[in-house]
């Protein structure tokens, strides 16, 4: 069934109620908010690292990104990407062949044990003659399985970036190289935040993600000597807020806020994590304290989702388990839980400081971004835009949630965390770059969108996109396309609008 728009404590209107689900011949009313002339976007920073990570060629790629792009540079970079991809494919093939040989030798040894040495020769020869076609089909099926989504639901957090988990020695070596670069950068007396952003754009290894996120969000200072004192001061300050405000949650003027928070938390993802009483208690405190300290907006549905990525990443700082959703958070020491809670509060606050107009009365920031998304899509894929318009599907009916929840309801948590690596390394990533990610995300489904010829089917599809098996490869392609759109449109307002 079609879902109502998620979010908006005080929405100016409900787009689904005003736009009838079964068309009656009359066109639904358009958004009453008239968008002012869009100003030019922030000047594009030419030294941003490229969206395609070449692993060992990082330094060379960053040098290229610092220059003015021209056709020769683009072609040379694309050629290197293709060469690296070909090398990886050859390595995969060699490893598969070695695996097959090892299986044959192991089979021969087992036959020798069971039937004696006379049978050994026969076993090996039969293996080479009779199963050559089977090996070929097995190799091809293995290659297909690597490119197709797996049938089982993948873990929510394990392997969150393409640098965290590796199945081949080449990727393990690449992971070690990138991790070493991060550690060297973080080990100095003063971390170069600009270099950290460049390195983080293509994903942050799990081992250093907690400290990298705290630095990129502005929660921790670049100076190493000041970090511990800053952490102690900010954690103490947060729990002073808890002591001062949290008991007032049952007061008459705060009851509605606390009740809404209490209702929303069970709707969050991942399900196993949210059902833990300790997690619910922590999230209720974080959200209530934030709402009390930000009376201009207060608590709005959607803000609750923004705590989860920070909480999960900071839990990973203290545990070794790959799958956080199966971990009993209450087993952690109370002091550790307090640290995680305070750090999650401050980092979420830093994020919301940049997009607070999304959550003030009538949520003007979201309505403006949805209108900008509509104009952008009309320029980059007029056919998709026209198809949605012909079937009277309004962008606000599906993209409101994309902006309100930063796509967290559209992709698995592991993909959200990978997206946030890049968002935090981009200037105005959550407010500005997210627009281009949403545009690339919509166009990604153009084939299916154009096939749907019914209003209800279109809207149901756009509200329930099939991303459950998405992983690092899909996120990397999405970010690369978003980067291309930003490069093309960010400094070209005349091309951005009709």
C-alpha positions, 0 to 999 in steps of 0.5 A: 500500500502507498505510504504517507509521507514520513516526517513533518511535525507540522506539514503545510499539507499532506501531498497524498491527501491532496493528490488522490490516489486513483486519478479522477481527472482533476490534476492535484494541486501543486506545492503552495510554496513558491520558490524564490530564484535559486542563487548560485551554488558554493564555488566548486573546490577544484582540489576535491579528490576524484570519485573513483579510487585507484587504490595505490594511485591515490597520490597521482589521482589527487594531483590530477584532481588539483589541475583543471580538468581537460579531455586528455586528463579525463581520458588518461584517468579513465584508461588507468581505471580500465587497466586496474579493473582488467588486472583485478579480473586477471587476478580473480581468474588465476585465483579461481584456477588455483582453487580448482587445482587444489580441489582436484589434488585434495580429491586425488589424495582422498581417493588414494587413502580410500582405494590405494595408490593404483586408484590414485592415477586413475582418479587424477586422470579422470578428474582432468578428462571427465570434469573439464567441462564441469570446471568451466561451468563452475568457473563461469557460475562463480563469476556470475555469483560475484556480480549478482546480489546474494539471495540472503540478506547481507549483514547491516554493518559488516563490510560497510565500505569497499575497504573493510572486507576483502576476499582476495590478497590484492584487495587486502593489500589495498586495504592495508595501504589505505589504512596505513595512510589514514593512520599516518595522517591521524598520528601527527600532532595536528591532523590536516583536515583537508587531507583527511577529507580527500582521503575519506571521500572514497570511504573510511576503513572501519578501524579508524572511522570513529575518530575520523567521523569525530574530526570531520564533524568538527566535534574533535579538534585537529590538535592531538593534545587537546582531544582527550580534554575536549572529550571529557569536557563535552561528555560532562557537559552532555550529562549535565544537560541530562541531569538538568532537563531529562526529568522534565520529560513528564511535564505537561509542556514536554509530554507531547515531545517525549511521547512522539519520541517514544513512538518513533524509536521502535520504527527505526532501523535496524530492528534488532538493535532498536528493540534492545531496552538499553538502546531505546533508553539512550536514544530517548535521552539523546533526542529529548535533550536535543529537542529541549535545546533547540526550541525553534524546531523541537523534535520532528519525525526523521531526526530519530533516524539520524542518531543511528549511524553515529551510534553504530559507528561509535559502538564499533570503536569498543567491540570486535564483532562484525555484525553490530545488530546482533551485539548486546549493547547492554553488555558494554561497561556503563562508562563506555555506554555513556561515552557512546551516548554523549559522542552520538549526541554531539555529532548528531547536533553538528550534523543538524546545525547544517540542515536545521531549516529542514526541521523548523515549522513547515520544514521549508528547507526540505520543500526547497530541496525537493523543488531543486531536485525536480528542476535538476532532474528535468535537466538531466533526464527530461524523459523521466521527469515528463513521465512522472509529470504525465502520471501526476506523480509529484516529487514531494510524494516520494522525495520528501522522505529522501530529504527528511531522512537523508535516504536512510529509509531507502538504502541499508544501514551499511550503505548509509554509513558509507554515504556519510563517509563522503558526505562528511568529507564534502563541503556542505555534504548533507545539505548540498551534495545530498541533492545530487545523490538524490538526483542520481538515485532517482535516475538510477531507476529510470528503466523501471520508472518508464515501464510503469504506466500507472500512478499507484504502481509508480508511487509504490515503487518509488516508496519501496525501491529494491535496494536491500542487497545494495553494497559498496559497488552500488554506493560507489557508482551512485556517488561517482554519478552524483559527483559528475552531476555536481561538477556539471551543474554546481557552478552553472545556474543557467543550466541548472534551471530551465 
